[in-house]
Amino acid sequence: MIILGRERPNVRAAERLALAIWYDTAEPIRCIAPVSKGQVQYPYRARSYTLHNGSQGEVKVRVHPDRRVQAVIEQTREAEMVQAIDRLRLIHSAREKTVYILCNIPLDIPVDELVTWRELVGDDRLTDAMAVCEENGWDALPLAPTELTRLFPELWGTEKAAERWLSKNPLDPLVSIIRLWGF
């Protein structure tokens, strides 16, 4: 399963919903003041994630300062992603299933591995080379630096450039499949 991005209601919509839910509370809902040109944006706050080995880390995520508005946002944002993952029935499944969460929002589930977007998608040269292979009816992409330079001089001008690219872009089969799908 691939969870691509997340849904996040705009600030005013989330605040209106919170105002409707908590209309009769003594403490008023705190709304975010507009900044330049009347734009309203959630501020960043550090949120924790847990790795599978038990260690924790932090990432900056946009969060509303009022806890009630934030609860509305989390119901739309985090809860929808967790619900989609839960539909895979991961706990009592006879076979192992893989989930890619392509988003920086920490969920209440342990993470096996964190990678940046650039690490995941690499650069376009692999995709471009695979397209040339497809056009020419080649069944494989040779990964020797001399062959990359010979077959794709516009992508790798020198053998040294191909060597450097290969060392910086190790080909993980699962990640390479995602790259070729165009995510």
OpenMM code with the backbone's topology and positions (N, CA, C; nanometers):
from openmm import Vec3, app, unit

residues = "MET ILE ILE LEU GLY ARG GLU ARG PRO ASN VAL ARG ALA ALA GLU ARG LEU ALA LEU ALA ILE TRP TYR ASP THR ALA GLU PRO ILE ARG CYS ILE ALA PRO VAL SER LYS GLY GLN VAL GLN TYR PRO TYR ARG ALA ARG SER TYR THR LEU HIS ASN GLY SER GLN GLY GLU VAL LYS VAL ARG VAL HIS PRO ASP ARG ARG VAL GLN ALA VAL ILE GLU GLN THR ARG GLU ALA GLU MET VAL GLN ALA ILE ASP ARG LEU ARG LEU ILE HIS SER ALA ARG GLU LYS THR VAL TYR ILE LEU CYS ASN ILE PRO LEU ASP ILE PRO VAL ASP GLU LEU VAL THR TRP ARG GLU LEU VAL GLY ASP ASP ARG LEU THR ASP ALA MET ALA VAL CYS GLU GLU ASN GLY TRP ASP ALA LEU PRO LEU ALA PRO THR GLU LEU THR ARG LEU PHE PRO GLU LEU TRP GLY THR GLU LYS ALA ALA GLU ARG TRP LEU SER LYS ASN PRO LEU ASP PRO LEU VAL SER ILE ILE ARG LEU TRP GLY PHE".split()
positions = [
    Vec3(0.0847, -0.1167, 0.0000),
    Vec3(0.0000, 0.0000, 0.0000),
    Vec3(0.0893, 0.1229, 0.0000),
    Vec3(0.0467, 0.2225, -0.0704),
    Vec3(0.1170, 0.3499, -0.0730),
    Vec3(0.0199, 0.4576, -0.0267),
    Vec3(0.0554, 0.5242, 0.0833),
    Vec3(-0.0212, 0.6391, 0.1319),
    Vec3(0.0517, 0.7611, 0.0777),
    Vec3(-0.0104, 0.8298, -0.0144),
    Vec3(0.0538, 0.9420, -0.0816),
    Vec3(-0.0037, 1.0733, -0.0301),
    Vec3(0.0765, 1.1456, 0.0475),
    Vec3(0.0321, 1.2739, 0.0997),
    Vec3(-0.0684, 1.2583, 0.2115),
    Vec3(-0.1364, 1.3677, 0.2423),
    Vec3(-0.2370, 1.3685, 0.3457),
    Vec3(-0.3353, 1.4785, 0.3173),
    Vec3(-0.4546, 1.4624, 0.3710),
    Vec3(-0.5545, 1.5672, 0.3575),
    Vec3(-0.5429, 1.6587, 0.4785),
    Vec3(-0.5433, 1.7863, 0.4558),
    Vec3(-0.5391, 1.8813, 0.5668),
    Vec3(-0.6374, 1.9928, 0.5359),
    Vec3(-0.7386, 2.0098, 0.6224),
    Vec3(-0.8340, 2.1183, 0.5975),
    Vec3(-0.7651, 2.2537, 0.6130),
    Vec3(-0.8123, 2.3514, 0.5382),
    Vec3(-0.7518, 2.4840, 0.5547),
    Vec3(-0.7858, 2.5373, 0.6932),
    Vec3(-0.7103, 2.6356, 0.7357),
    Vec3(-0.7194, 2.6858, 0.8727),
    Vec3(-0.8612, 2.7299, 0.9072),
    Vec3(-0.9193, 2.8125, 0.8228),
    Vec3(-1.0527, 2.8656, 0.8531),
    Vec3(-1.1589, 2.7558, 0.8578),
    Vec3(-1.1521, 2.6577, 0.7707),
    Vec3(-1.2495, 2.5476, 0.7725),
    Vec3(-1.2379, 2.4667, 0.9020),
    Vec3(-1.1158, 2.4396, 0.9450),
    Vec3(-1.0950, 2.3648, 1.0702),
    Vec3(-1.1445, 2.4460, 1.1896),
    Vec3(-1.1173, 2.5752, 1.1879),
    Vec3(-1.1635, 2.6602, 1.2988),
    Vec3(-1.3159, 2.6679, 1.3027),
    Vec3(-1.3812, 2.6796, 1.1856),
    Vec3(-1.5285, 2.6847, 1.1815),
    Vec3(-1.5885, 2.5554, 1.2356),
    Vec3(-1.5298, 2.4420, 1.1994),
    Vec3(-1.5805, 2.3136, 1.2479),
    Vec3(-1.5636, 2.3029, 1.3998),
    Vec3(-1.4485, 2.3450, 1.4508),
    Vec3(-1.4260, 2.3434, 1.5956),
    Vec3(-1.5235, 2.4374, 1.6669),
    Vec3(-1.5490, 2.5542, 1.6071),
    Vec3(-1.6461, 2.6478, 1.6653),
    Vec3(-1.7858, 2.5853, 1.6703),
    Vec3(-1.8210, 2.5076, 1.5697),
    Vec3(-1.9518, 2.4421, 1.5674),
    Vec3(-1.9599, 2.3309, 1.6728),
    Vec3(-1.8527, 2.2574, 1.6907),
    Vec3(-1.8530, 2.1468, 1.7878),
    Vec3(-1.8510, 2.2001, 1.9310),
    Vec3(-1.7661, 2.2983, 1.9587),
    Vec3(-1.7495, 2.3519, 2.0940),
    Vec3(-1.8145, 2.4901, 2.1069),
    Vec3(-1.9342, 2.5050, 2.0528),
    Vec3(-2.0018, 2.6345, 2.0529),
    Vec3(-2.0396, 2.6832, 2.1929),
    Vec3(-2.0574, 2.5916, 2.2882),
    Vec3(-2.1083, 2.6312, 2.4191),
    Vec3(-2.0048, 2.6255, 2.5313),
    Vec3(-1.8762, 2.6195, 2.4966),
    Vec3(-1.7729, 2.6141, 2.5997),
    Vec3(-1.7379, 2.7545, 2.6472),
    Vec3(-1.6921, 2.7617, 2.7719),
    Vec3(-1.6558, 2.8910, 2.8300),
    Vec3(-1.5288, 2.9472, 2.7659),
    Vec3(-1.4381, 2.8587, 2.7319),
    Vec3(-1.3110, 2.9027, 2.6702),
    Vec3(-1.3313, 2.9174, 2.5189),
    Vec3(-1.3126, 3.0375, 2.4658),
    Vec3(-1.3328, 3.0546, 2.3205),
    Vec3(-1.2237, 2.9843, 2.2386),
    Vec3(-1.2599, 2.9463, 2.1182),
    Vec3(-1.1640, 2.8867, 2.0244),
    Vec3(-1.0657, 2.9956, 1.9835),
    Vec3(-0.9363, 2.9651, 1.9943),
    Vec3(-0.8340, 3.0613, 1.9514),
    Vec3(-0.8117, 3.0450, 1.8015),
    Vec3(-0.8313, 3.1480, 1.7263),
    Vec3(-0.8107, 3.1451, 1.5814),
    Vec3(-0.6746, 3.2054, 1.5476),
    Vec3(-0.6175, 3.1597, 1.4395),
    Vec3(-0.4869, 3.2084, 1.3944),
    Vec3(-0.5071, 3.3405, 1.3214),
    Vec3(-0.4285, 3.4385, 1.3587),
    Vec3(-0.4361, 3.5703, 1.2940),
    Vec3(-0.3697, 3.5649, 1.1569),
    Vec3(-0.4263, 3.6374, 1.0608),
    Vec3(-0.3636, 3.6405, 0.9280),
    Vec3(-0.2299, 3.7136, 0.9321),
    Vec3(-0.1421, 3.6730, 0.8417),
    Vec3(-0.0123, 3.7400, 0.8276),
    Vec3(-0.0158, 3.8244, 0.7020),
    Vec3(0.0948, 3.8374, 0.6333),
    Vec3(0.1016, 3.9232, 0.5146),
    Vec3(-0.0017, 3.8833, 0.4095),
    Vec3(-0.0626, 3.9832, 0.3514),
    Vec3(-0.1613, 3.9671, 0.2441),
    Vec3(-0.2835, 3.8861, 0.2886),
    Vec3(-0.3099, 3.8830, 0.4182),
    Vec3(-0.4279, 3.8151, 0.4687),
    Vec3(-0.4191, 3.6637, 0.4711),
    Vec3(-0.3023, 3.6074, 0.4417),
    Vec3(-0.2863, 3.4621, 0.4409),
    Vec3(-0.2819, 3.4071, 0.5829),
    Vec3(-0.3397, 3.2906, 0.6008),
    Vec3(-0.3416, 3.2240, 0.7305),
    Vec3(-0.2747, 3.0883, 0.7130),
    Vec3(-0.1804, 3.0575, 0.8006),
    Vec3(-0.1075, 2.9309, 0.7893),
    Vec3(-0.0853, 2.8731, 0.9283),
    Vec3(-0.0922, 2.7410, 0.9362),
    Vec3(-0.0630, 2.6737, 1.0626),
    Vec3(0.0846, 2.6944, 1.0973),
    Vec3(0.1175, 2.7212, 1.2246),
    Vec3(0.2595, 2.7285, 1.2631),
    Vec3(0.3188, 2.5883, 1.2751),
    Vec3(0.4511, 2.5811, 1.2733),
    Vec3(0.5206, 2.4527, 1.2875),
    Vec3(0.5410, 2.4198, 1.4352),
    Vec3(0.5325, 2.2918, 1.4663),
    Vec3(0.5657, 2.2387, 1.5983),
    Vec3(0.6350, 2.1050, 1.5793),
    Vec3(0.7192, 2.0715, 1.6733),
    Vec3(0.7872, 1.9412, 1.6695),
    Vec3(0.6896, 1.8321, 1.7118),
    Vec3(0.6848, 1.7244, 1.6334),
    Vec3(0.6024, 1.6073, 1.6657),
    Vec3(0.6932, 1.4857, 1.6630),
    Vec3(0.6658, 1.3898, 1.7505),
    Vec3(0.7510, 1.2712, 1.7636),
    Vec3(0.7018, 1.1566, 1.6769),
    Vec3(0.7955, 1.0766, 1.6301),
    Vec3(0.7654, 0.9502, 1.5648),
    Vec3(0.8496, 0.8435, 1.6331),
    Vec3(0.8063, 0.7192, 1.6228),
    Vec3(0.8760, 0.6074, 1.6855),
    Vec3(0.9230, 0.5118, 1.5777),
    Vec3(1.0504, 0.4775, 1.5847),
    Vec3(1.1044, 0.3776, 1.4930),
    Vec3(1.0772, 0.2384, 1.5497),
    Vec3(1.0829, 0.1389, 1.4624),
    Vec3(1.0532, 0.0008, 1.5002),
    Vec3(1.1449, -0.0492, 1.6117),
    Vec3(1.2676, 0.0013, 1.6182),
    Vec3(1.3617, -0.0424, 1.7217),
    Vec3(1.3379, 0.0274, 1.8559),
    Vec3(1.2351, 0.1131, 1.8651),
    Vec3(1.2007, 0.1793, 1.9901),
    Vec3(1.2559, 0.3201, 2.0043),
    Vec3(1.3523, 0.3573, 1.9214),
    Vec3(1.4074, 0.4926, 1.9303),
    Vec3(1.3052, 0.5928, 1.8760),
    Vec3(1.3225, 0.7183, 1.9180),
    Vec3(1.2295, 0.8217, 1.8745),
    Vec3(1.3025, 0.9361, 1.8066),
    Vec3(1.2315, 1.0068, 1.7251),
    Vec3(1.2840, 1.1239, 1.6583),
    Vec3(1.1742, 1.2278, 1.6479),
    Vec3(1.2096, 1.3423, 1.5947),
    Vec3(1.1122, 1.4499, 1.5792),
    Vec3(1.1148, 1.5049, 1.4382),
    Vec3(1.0026, 1.5592, 1.3982),
    Vec3(0.9899, 1.6269, 1.2707),
    Vec3(0.8992, 1.7475, 1.2929),
    Vec3(0.9214, 1.8525, 1.2166),
    Vec3(0.8350, 1.9702, 1.2287),
    Vec3(0.7123, 1.9511, 1.1415),
    Vec3(0.5964, 1.9745, 1.2024),
    Vec3(0.4676, 1.9538, 1.1368),
    Vec3(0.3815, 2.0771, 1.1633),
    Vec3(0.2961, 2.1101, 1.0700),
    Vec3(0.2052, 2.2232, 1.0901),
    Vec3(0.0937, 2.1806, 1.1868),
    Vec3(0.0775, 2.2612, 1.2932),
    Vec3(-0.0152, 2.2290, 1.4009),
    Vec3(-0.0908, 2.3551, 1.4400),
    Vec3(-0.2190, 2.3413, 1.4700),
    Vec3(-0.2979, 2.4559, 1.5160),
    Vec3(-0.2725, 2.4767, 1.6648),
    Vec3(-0.2588, 2.6030, 1.7107),
    Vec3(-0.2302, 2.6285, 1.8520),
    Vec3(-0.3444, 2.5931, 1.9476),
    Vec3(-0.4688, 2.5913, 1.9000),
    Vec3(-0.5809, 2.5536, 1.9859),
    Vec3(-0.5989, 2.4018, 1.9789),
    Vec3(-0.5957, 2.3357, 2.0961),
    Vec3(-0.5994, 2.1891, 2.1000),
    Vec3(-0.7278, 2.1312, 2.0399),
    Vec3(-0.8382, 2.2049, 2.0469),
    Vec3(-0.9644, 2.1548, 1.9915),
    Vec3(-0.9645, 2.1608, 1.8395),
    Vec3(-0.9116, 2.2685, 1.7859),
    Vec3(-0.8997, 2.2776, 1.6393),
    Vec3(-0.8011, 2.1711, 1.5913),
    Vec3(-0.6929, 2.1518, 1.6662),
    Vec3(-0.5952, 2.0493, 1.6296),
    Vec3(-0.6594, 1.9106, 1.6310),
    Vec3(-0.7507, 1.8852, 1.7244),
    Vec3(-0.8208, 1.7561, 1.7279),
    Vec3(-0.9021, 1.7351, 1.6000),
    Vec3(-0.9658, 1.8410, 1.5515),
    Vec3(-1.0410, 1.8331, 1.4251),
    Vec3(-0.9460, 1.8018, 1.3098),
    Vec3(-0.8311, 1.8697, 1.3078),
    Vec3(-0.7330, 1.8484, 1.2010),
    Vec3(-0.6812, 1.7050, 1.2035),
    Vec3(-0.6476, 1.6564, 1.3226),
    Vec3(-0.5939, 1.5198, 1.3343),
    Vec3(-0.6969, 1.4155, 1.2953),
    Vec3(-0.8240, 1.4426, 1.3199),
    Vec3(-0.9281, 1.3477, 1.2784),
    Vec3(-0.9326, 1.3367, 1.1266),
    Vec3(-0.9088, 1.4470, 1.0591),
    Vec3(-0.9095, 1.4464, 0.9126),
    Vec3(-0.7776, 1.3970, 0.8566),
    Vec3(-0.6680, 1.4388, 0.9148),
    Vec3(-0.5354, 1.4139, 0.8591),
    Vec3(-0.4806, 1.2776, 0.9037),
    Vec3(-0.4448, 1.2636, 1.0298),
    Vec3(-0.3806, 1.1425, 1.0781),
    Vec3(-0.4760, 1.0228, 1.0805),
    Vec3(-0.5992, 1.0437, 1.1299),
    Vec3(-0.6926, 0.9323, 1.1447),
    Vec3(-0.7292, 0.8694, 1.0102),
    Vec3(-0.7389, 0.9492, 0.9061),
    Vec3(-0.7713, 0.8927, 0.7744),
    Vec3(-0.6579, 0.8053, 0.7216),
    Vec3(-0.5329, 0.8472, 0.7452),
    Vec3(-0.4200, 0.7660, 0.7001),
    Vec3(-0.4130, 0.6355, 0.7791),
    Vec3(-0.4313, 0.6423, 0.9102),
    Vec3(-0.4277, 0.5220, 0.9933),
    Vec3(-0.5415, 0.4277, 0.9550),
    Vec3(-0.6587, 0.4808, 0.9276),
    Vec3(-0.7712, 0.3976, 0.8872),
    Vec3(-0.7418, 0.3255, 0.7552),
    Vec3(-0.6812, 0.3950, 0.6605),
    Vec3(-0.6461, 0.3315, 0.5332),
    Vec3(-0.5471, 0.2176, 0.5549),
    Vec3(-0.4493, 0.2388, 0.6422),
    Vec3(-0.3508, 0.1344, 0.6714),
    Vec3(-0.4173, 0.0182, 0.7436),
    Vec3(-0.5074, 0.0471, 0.8376),
    Vec3(-0.5780, -0.0582, 0.9109),
    Vec3(-0.6594, -0.1483, 0.8188),
    Vec3(-0.7043, -0.0950, 0.7077),
    Vec3(-0.7847, -0.1756, 0.6149),
    Vec3(-0.7048, -0.2888, 0.5505),
    Vec3(-0.5726, -0.2834, 0.5620),
    Vec3(-0.4898, -0.3932, 0.5105),
    Vec3(-0.4937, -0.5166, 0.6000),
    Vec3(-0.5463, -0.5007, 0.7210),
    Vec3(-0.5517, -0.6103, 0.8186),
    Vec3(-0.4116, -0.6676, 0.8405),
    Vec3(-0.3207, -0.5843, 0.8871),
    Vec3(-0.1800, -0.6213, 0.9015),
    Vec3(-0.1535, -0.7152, 1.0183),
    Vec3(-0.2307, -0.7072, 1.1244),
    Vec3(-0.1984, -0.7799, 1.2475),
    Vec3(-0.2143, -0.9303, 1.2329),
    Vec3(-0.3253, -0.9783, 1.1853),
    Vec3(-0.3507, -1.1226, 1.1786),
    Vec3(-0.3412, -1.1762, 1.0356),
    Vec3(-0.2592, -1.1158, 0.9553),
    Vec3(-0.2461, -1.1581, 0.8164),
    Vec3(-0.1461, -1.2731, 0.8047),
    Vec3(-0.1772, -1.3663, 0.7182),
    Vec3(-0.0874, -1.4802, 0.6955),
    Vec3(0.0360, -1.4385, 0.6142),
    Vec3(0.0254, -1.3311, 0.5385),
    Vec3(0.1406, -1.2876, 0.4590),
    Vec3(0.1828, -1.1468, 0.4990),
    Vec3(0.3104, -1.1202, 0.4811),
    Vec3(0.3648, -0.9891, 0.5138),
    Vec3(0.3210, -0.8873, 0.4095),
    Vec3(0.2874, -0.7688, 0.4563),
    Vec3(0.2444, -0.6617, 0.3670),
    Vec3(0.3319, -0.5400, 0.3924),
    Vec3(0.3564, -0.4633, 0.2879),
    Vec3(0.4423, -0.3455, 0.2976),
    Vec3(0.3578, -0.2208, 0.2804),
    Vec3(0.3866, -0.1205, 0.3639),
    Vec3(0.3164, 0.0075, 0.3568),
    Vec3(0.4207, 0.1172, 0.3404),
    Vec3(0.4039, 0.2001, 0.2397),
    Vec3(0.4871, 0.3189, 0.2192),
    Vec3(0.4019, 0.4397, 0.2543),
    Vec3(0.4484, 0.5197, 0.3481),
    Vec3(0.3781, 0.6419, 0.3851),
    Vec3(0.4606, 0.7578, 0.3294),
    Vec3(0.4134, 0.8173, 0.2214),
    Vec3(0.4877, 0.9243, 0.1540),
    Vec3(0.4392, 1.0598, 0.2055),
    Vec3(0.4766, 1.0878, 0.3297),
    Vec3(0.4319, 1.2071, 0.3974),
    Vec3(0.5143, 1.2210, 0.5247),
    Vec3(0.5305, 1.3419, 0.5754),
    Vec3(0.6121, 1.3606, 0.6955),
    Vec3(0.5296, 1.3710, 0.8229),
    Vec3(0.4025, 1.3394, 0.8192),
    Vec3(0.3176, 1.3458, 0.9376),
    Vec3(0.3396, 1.2200, 1.0211),
    Vec3(0.3873, 1.2329, 1.1466),
    Vec3(0.4048, 1.1134, 1.2299),
    Vec3(0.2693, 1.0523, 1.2660),
    Vec3(0.2588, 0.9230, 1.2496),
    Vec3(0.1378, 0.8509, 1.2877),
    Vec3(0.1686, 0.7689, 1.4124),
    Vec3(0.0671, 0.7193, 1.4768),
    Vec3(0.0860, 0.6413, 1.5991),
    Vec3(0.1150, 0.4951, 1.5652),
    Vec3(0.2111, 0.4734, 1.4761),
    Vec3(0.2565, 0.3396, 1.4402),
    Vec3(0.4087, 0.3432, 1.4272),
    Vec3(0.4754, 0.2342, 1.4620),
    Vec3(0.6213, 0.2338, 1.4485),
    Vec3(0.6629, 0.2327, 1.3014),
    Vec3(0.7748, 0.2992, 1.2731),
    Vec3(0.8255, 0.3128, 1.1375),
    Vec3(0.9526, 0.2294, 1.1236),
    Vec3(0.9633, 0.1523, 1.0155),
    Vec3(1.0831, 0.0710, 0.9923),
    Vec3(1.1995, 0.1547, 0.9421),
    Vec3(1.1705, 0.2480, 0.8521),
    Vec3(1.2784, 0.3242, 0.7894),
    Vec3(1.2270, 0.4608, 0.7470),
    Vec3(1.3110, 0.5624, 0.7653),
    Vec3(1.2797, 0.6969, 0.7199),
    Vec3(1.3746, 0.7340, 0.6071),
    Vec3(1.3198, 0.7853, 0.4986),
    Vec3(1.4028, 0.8327, 0.3878),
    Vec3(1.3483, 0.9672, 0.3415),
    Vec3(1.4350, 1.0469, 0.2844),
    Vec3(1.3905, 1.1742, 0.2286),
    Vec3(1.3257, 1.1482, 0.0926),
    Vec3(1.2535, 1.2467, 0.0451),
    Vec3(1.1913, 1.2341, -0.0876),
    Vec3(1.2987, 1.2131, -0.1949),
    Vec3(1.4082, 1.2867, -0.1848),
    Vec3(1.5162, 1.2754, -0.2827),
    Vec3(1.5765, 1.1354, -0.2796),
    Vec3(1.5938, 1.0775, -0.1598),
    Vec3(1.6454, 0.9408, -0.1497),
    Vec3(1.5479, 0.8415, -0.2127),
    Vec3(1.4197, 0.8674, -0.1983),
    Vec3(1.3190, 0.7766, -0.2509),
    Vec3(1.3098, 0.7831, -0.4028),
    Vec3(1.3030, 0.9019, -0.4577),
    Vec3(1.2819, 0.9131, -0.6017),
    Vec3(1.4101, 0.9267, -0.6818),
    Vec3(1.5215, 0.9598, -0.6135),
    Vec3(1.6466, 0.9754, -0.6873),
    Vec3(1.6364, 1.0894, -0.7858),
    Vec3(1.7199, 1.0852, -0.8871),
    Vec3(1.7047, 1.1864, -0.9916),
    Vec3(1.6390, 1.1211, -1.1125),
    Vec3(1.6157, 1.1980, -1.2161),
    Vec3(1.5388, 1.1484, -1.3307),
    Vec3(1.6177, 1.0589, -1.4246),
    Vec3(1.7471, 1.0440, -1.4031),
    Vec3(1.8266, 0.9683, -1.4992),
    Vec3(1.7851, 0.8213, -1.5080),
    Vec3(1.7514, 0.7597, -1.3955),
    Vec3(1.7085, 0.6205, -1.4004),
    Vec3(1.5806, 0.6064, -1.4823),
    Vec3(1.4853, 0.6944, -1.4580),
    Vec3(1.3597, 0.6917, -1.5330),
    Vec3(1.3843, 0.7160, -1.6814),
    Vec3(1.4700, 0.8140, -1.7126),
    Vec3(1.5014, 0.8442, -1.8520),
    Vec3(1.5696, 0.7257, -1.9200),
    Vec3(1.6634, 0.6618, -1.8489),
    Vec3(1.7332, 0.5459, -1.9058),
    Vec3(1.6368, 0.4307, -1.9286),
    Vec3(1.5443, 0.4095, -1.8333),
    Vec3(1.4457, 0.3016, -1.8499),
    Vec3(1.3532, 0.3306, -1.9684),
    Vec3(1.3205, 0.4566, -1.9904),
    Vec3(1.2362, 0.4928, -2.1051),
    Vec3(1.3081, 0.4618, -2.2361),
    Vec3(1.4391, 0.4888, -2.2427),
    Vec3(1.5168, 0.4563, -2.3630),
    Vec3(1.5197, 0.3053, -2.3832),
    Vec3(1.5374, 0.2302, -2.2748),
    Vec3(1.5358, 0.0832, -2.2841),
    Vec3(1.4022, 0.0357, -2.3401),
    Vec3(1.2946, 0.0937, -2.2916),
    Vec3(1.1608, 0.0557, -2.3386),
    Vec3(1.1433, 0.0879, -2.4864),
    Vec3(1.1861, 0.2088, -2.5272),
    Vec3(1.1741, 0.2502, -2.6670),
    Vec3(1.2515, 0.1576, -2.7604),
    Vec3(1.3692, 0.1120, -2.7152),
    Vec3(1.4539, 0.0279, -2.7984),
    Vec3(1.4233, -0.1207, -2.7850),
    Vec3(1.3301, -0.1561, -2.6973),
    Vec3(1.2952, -0.2968, -2.6787),
    Vec3(1.4007, -0.3764, -2.6031),
    Vec3(1.4850, -0.3085, -2.5259),
    Vec3(1.5868, -0.3778, -2.4470),
    Vec3(1.5217, -0.4374, -2.3234),
    Vec3(1.5617, -0.5590, -2.2887),
    Vec3(1.5034, -0.6270, -2.1735),
    Vec3(1.5684, -0.5891, -2.0414),
    Vec3(1.6823, -0.5230, -2.0457),
    Vec3(1.7537, -0.4912, -1.9225),
    Vec3(1.8277, -0.3590, -1.9374),
    Vec3(1.8588, -0.3005, -1.8223),
    Vec3(1.9385, -0.1793, -1.8180),
    Vec3(2.0766, -0.2171, -1.7657),
    Vec3(2.1801, -0.2075, -1.8483),
    Vec3(2.3148, -0.2397, -1.7988),
    Vec3(2.3610, -0.1339, -1.6991),
    Vec3(2.4195, -0.1785, -1.5882),
    Vec3(2.4600, -0.0847, -1.4844),
    Vec3(2.6108, -0.0677, -1.4721),
    Vec3(2.6859, -0.1215, -1.5661),
    Vec3(2.8304, -0.0981, -1.5665),
    Vec3(2.8547, 0.0453, -1.6133),
    Vec3(2.9421, 0.1192, -1.5458),
    Vec3(2.9663, 0.2593, -1.5829),
    Vec3(3.0036, 0.2774, -1.7303),
    Vec3(3.0843, 0.1857, -1.7859),
    Vec3(3.1223, 0.1995, -1.9271),
    Vec3(3.0006, 0.1875, -2.0180),
    Vec3(2.9081, 0.0971, -1.9847),
    Vec3(2.7882, 0.0786, -2.0677),
    Vec3(2.6899, 0.1947, -2.0522),
    Vec3(2.6770, 0.2452, -1.9306),
    Vec3(2.5896, 0.3612, -1.9111),
    Vec3(2.6381, 0.4800, -1.9933),
    Vec3(2.7701, 0.5005, -1.9944),
    Vec3(2.8288, 0.6109, -2.0701),
    Vec3(2.8123, 0.5892, -2.2204),
    Vec3(2.8315, 0.4651, -2.2653),
    Vec3(2.8210, 0.4347, -2.4084),
    Vec3(2.6763, 0.4462, -2.4586),
    Vec3(2.5817, 0.3900, -2.3818),
    Vec3(2.4426, 0.3861, -2.4269),
    Vec3(2.3656, 0.5153, -2.3993),
    Vec3(2.4057, 0.5876, -2.2949),
    Vec3(2.3333, 0.7082, -2.2538),
    Vec3(2.4292, 0.8250, -2.2334),
    Vec3(2.4989, 0.8683, -2.3371),
    Vec3(2.5974, 0.9763, -2.3190),
    Vec3(2.5345, 1.1090, -2.2750),
    Vec3(2.4076, 1.1306, -2.3078),
    Vec3(2.3420, 1.2543, -2.2649),
    Vec3(2.3085, 1.2527, -2.1158),
    Vec3(2.3019, 1.1331, -2.0549),
    Vec3(2.2710, 1.1221, -1.9117),
    Vec3(2.3979, 1.1118, -1.8267),
    Vec3(2.4955, 1.0359, -1.8773),
    Vec3(2.6230, 1.0190, -1.8077),
    Vec3(2.7338, 1.0482, -1.9079),
    Vec3(2.7882, 1.1679, -1.9014),
    Vec3(2.8873, 1.2129, -1.9988),
    Vec3(3.0199, 1.1402, -1.9918),
    Vec3(3.0564, 1.0935, -1.8724),
    Vec3(3.1838, 1.0236, -1.8567),
    Vec3(3.1626, 0.8997, -1.7718),
    Vec3(3.2586, 0.8102, -1.7814),
    Vec3(3.2528, 0.6888, -1.7009),
    Vec3(3.2593, 0.7238, -1.5518),
    Vec3(3.3390, 0.8231, -1.5176),
    Vec3(3.3510, 0.8665, -1.3785),
    Vec3(3.2178, 0.9215, -1.3271),
    Vec3(3.1459, 0.9948, -1.4116),
    Vec3(3.0148, 1.0480, -1.3731),
    Vec3(2.9167, 0.9339, -1.3459),
    Vec3(2.9217, 0.8309, -1.4282),
    Vec3(2.8354, 0.7141, -1.4074),
    Vec3(2.8729, 0.6413, -1.2784),
    Vec3(3.0024, 0.6286, -1.2513),
    Vec3(3.0470, 0.5654, -1.1263),
    Vec3(2.9972, 0.6425, -1.0050),
    Vec3(3.0108, 0.7742, -1.0085),
    Vec3(2.9647, 0.8575, -0.8966),
    Vec3(2.8139, 0.8462, -0.8787),
    Vec3(2.7406, 0.8474, -0.9893),
    Vec3(2.5955, 0.8364, -0.9820),
    Vec3(2.5558, 0.7025, -0.9206),
    Vec3(2.6189, 0.5944, -0.9642),
    Vec3(2.5877, 0.4619, -0.9093),
    Vec3(2.6191, 0.4532, -0.7602),
    Vec3(2.7284, 0.5160, -0.7177),
    Vec3(2.7629, 0.5104, -0.5754),
    Vec3(2.6654, 0.5928, -0.4901),
    Vec3(2.6117, 0.7002, -0.5459),
    Vec3(2.5169, 0.7841, -0.4718),
    Vec3(2.3733, 0.7342, -0.4823),
    Vec3(2.3455, 0.6480, -0.5778),
    Vec3(2.2091, 0.6009, -0.6031),
    Vec3(2.2034, 0.4492, -0.6063),
    Vec3(2.2297, 0.3839, -0.4929),
    Vec3(2.2213, 0.2375, -0.4939),
    Vec3(2.0783, 0.1954, -0.5286),
    Vec3(2.0653, 0.0970, -0.6123),
    Vec3(1.9332, 0.0586, -0.6604),
    Vec3(1.8698, -0.0444, -0.5680),
    Vec3(1.7738, 0.0009, -0.4890),
    Vec3(1.6938, -0.0854, -0.4042),
    Vec3(1.5739, -0.1268, -0.4890),
    Vec3(1.5507, -0.2563, -0.5096),
    Vec3(1.4421, -0.2982, -0.5999),
    Vec3(1.3059, -0.2389, -0.5643),
    Vec3(1.2684, -0.2363, -0.4361),
    Vec3(1.1368, -0.1825, -0.4005),
    Vec3(1.1283, -0.0337, -0.4266),
    Vec3(1.2312, 0.0399, -0.3916),
    Vec3(1.2316, 0.1840, -0.4146),
    Vec3(1.2340, 0.2122, -0.5642),
    Vec3(1.3087, 0.1326, -0.6401),
    Vec3(1.3154, 0.1540, -0.7846),
    Vec3(1.1802, 0.1334, -0.8506),
    Vec3(1.0988, 0.0412, -0.7991),
    Vec3(0.9648, 0.0223, -0.8531),
    Vec3(0.8831, 0.1478, -0.8322),
    Vec3(0.8920, 0.2085, -0.7145),
    Vec3(0.8186, 0.3323, -0.6870),
    Vec3(0.8664, 0.4420, -0.7812),
    Vec3(0.9976, 0.4502, -0.8039),
    Vec3(1.0513, 0.5528, -0.8938),
    Vec3(0.9916, 0.5378, -1.0338),
    Vec3(0.9814, 0.4147, -1.0808),
    Vec3(0.9338, 0.3931, -1.2170),
    Vec3(0.7845, 0.4193, -1.2301),
    Vec3(0.7103, 0.4067, -1.1209),
    Vec3(0.5680, 0.4391, -1.1261),
    Vec3(0.5464, 0.5894, -1.1363),
    Vec3(0.6500, 0.6682, -1.1083),
    Vec3(0.6388, 0.8120, -1.1257),
    Vec3(0.6006, 0.8896, -1.0026),
    Vec3(0.6037, 0.8289, -0.8847),
    Vec3(0.5722, 0.9027, -0.7619),
    Vec3(0.6873, 0.9917, -0.7258),
] * unit.nanometer
topology = app.Topology()
chain = topology.addChain("A")
for resn in residues:
    res = topology.addResidue(resn, chain)
    for name in ("N", "CA", "C"):
        topology.addAtom(name, app.Element.getBySymbol(name[0]), res)
